[in-house]
């Protein structure tokens, strides 16, 4: 965001990209803040989700190489078309991140950090209840 606010726009970019950079930069800062807040509450699942979203936004610069190339090949060049192609990189990355978050939420039980007690239903928990040493 600092670079967007401090430097002159690059050739072949428009006002839309300026606004999108501020929007997605703010979203990344918000995701990082929410991820930090979640881990302070020991909510590992929420922390992972927010950090995955922040990483997806940050990684979009690499994806934009592909979306710009494909966008230019299909729709031609121009400031607005280029800005939309760059926005597509952010959108694609966030869509994949949301898919990964939702897909892993059903598979991987991950709640608050462990308290030192064995997991409910585990062999260690059964031994613990029975009074036998671990």
Secondary structure as UniProt FT lines:
FT   HELIX           2..6
FT   TURN            11..12
FT   HELIX           15..40
FT   TURN            41..42
FT   HELIX           44..75
FT   HELIX           79..107
FT   TURN            120..121
FT   HELIX           123..130
//
